[in-house]
């Protein structure tokens, strides 16, 4: 299906004719204000949600048990062994 040329577009370049530009001119300012409001609303909702979801204090009241030196040394050895295996491959 071939697109039929519009009276408001130049058939060779498909650019808007001066009549179309004149017809759209009164609505430009209102459209830009609407675009700004919708954009600001979208960005505001995004940042509100982002800041709300990053308040991760769910486990702040859970105490961390102390660890003795033997367990700490064992964990360090296991960590180094695992790291050396990964870097060796």
GUFITOR-445315 format. One line per 4 residues: number of its first residue (from 1); their letters; for each residue x, y, z of C-alpha. Coordinates in nm, 4 decimals. Example, Ala and Ser with C-alpha at 12.3 -4.5 7.8 and 13.67 -1.06 7.14 Angstrom:
1 = AS = 1.2300/-0.4500/0.7800 | 1.3670/-0.1060/0.7140
This chain:
1 = XXXX = 0.0000/0.0000/0.0000 | 0.1442/0.3318/-0.1053 | 0.1100/0.6298/0.1221 | -0.1006/0.9024/-0.0280
5 = XXXX = 0.0625/1.2436/-0.0097 | -0.1013/1.4818/0.2307 | -0.1981/1.8358/0.1425 | 0.0100/1.9477/0.4378
9 = XXXX = 0.3317/1.7815/0.3256 | 0.5591/1.8493/0.0348 | 0.5272/1.5396/-0.1891 | 0.8977/1.5385/-0.2767
13 = XXXX = 1.0568/1.5960/0.0643 | 0.7675/1.4971/0.2986 | 0.8360/1.8136/0.5010 | 0.5501/2.0152/0.6473
17 = XXXX = 0.4158/2.2927/0.4312 | 0.3865/2.6490/0.5619 | 0.0101/2.5935/0.6044 | 0.0756/2.3006/0.8396
21 = XXXX = 0.3334/2.4989/1.0340 | 0.0832/2.7839/1.0762 | -0.1880/2.5392/1.1898 | 0.0374/2.3849/1.4565
25 = XXXX = 0.1854/2.7091/1.5868 | -0.0927/2.7989/1.8397 | -0.0603/2.4601/2.0098 | 0.3179/2.4510/2.0414
29 = XXXX = 0.3438/2.6304/2.3771 | 0.0686/2.4216/2.5372 | 0.2205/2.1004/2.4067 | 0.5616/2.1928/2.5456
33 = XXXX = 0.4117/2.2771/2.8859 | 0.2301/1.9419/2.8860 | 0.5496/1.7642/2.7873 | 0.7365/1.9359/3.0698
37 = XXXX = 0.4698/1.8430/3.3255 | 0.4563/1.4793/3.2144 | 0.8357/1.4566/3.2045 | 0.8731/1.6116/3.5501
41 = XXXX = 0.6050/1.3822/3.6904 | 0.7730/1.0749/3.5437 | 1.1181/1.1736/3.6707 | 0.9750/1.2627/4.0131
45 = XXXX = 0.8016/0.9269/4.0476 | 1.1171/0.7479/3.9368 | 1.3417/0.9236/4.1907 | 1.0872/0.8867/4.4717
49 = XXXX = 1.0639/0.5133/4.4044 | 1.4425/0.4812/4.3749 | 1.5014/0.6593/4.7060 | 1.2227/0.4638/4.8794
53 = XXXX = 1.3553/0.1262/4.7664 | 1.7122/0.2021/4.8737 | 1.6219/0.2532/5.2379 | 1.7226/-0.1008/5.3249
57 = XXXX = 1.7124/-0.1162/5.7047 | 1.5289/-0.4455/5.7346 | 1.8030/-0.6240/5.9280 | 1.9415/-0.3332/6.1297
61 = XXXX = 1.8003/-0.4763/6.4534 | 1.9563/-0.8235/6.4034 | 2.2717/-0.8542/6.6137 | 2.5872/-0.9860/6.4499
65 = XXXX = 2.7393/-1.2576/6.6658 | 3.1038/-1.2166/6.7608 | 3.3541/-1.4450/6.5906 | 3.6593/-1.5876/6.7646
69 = XXXX = 4.0100/-1.5721/6.6186 | 4.0269/-1.9431/6.5245 | 3.7127/-1.9219/6.3124 | 3.8352/-1.6004/6.1529
73 = XXXX = 4.1686/-1.7572/6.0556 | 3.9892/-2.0634/5.9149 | 3.7600/-1.8425/5.7067 | 4.0572/-1.6416/5.5783
77 = XXXX = 4.2370/-1.9616/5.4728 | 3.9261/-2.0879/5.2938 | 3.8855/-1.7538/5.1189 | 4.2474/-1.7452/5.0020
81 = XXXX = 4.2271/-2.1065/4.8839 | 3.9128/-2.0324/4.6845 | 4.0669/-1.7161/4.5378 | 4.3796/-1.9019/4.4304
85 = XXXX = 4.1667/-2.1708/4.2626 | 3.9767/-1.9086/4.0668 | 4.2854/-1.7177/3.9553 | 4.4644/-2.0403/3.8611
89 = X = 4.1953/-2.1473/3.6131
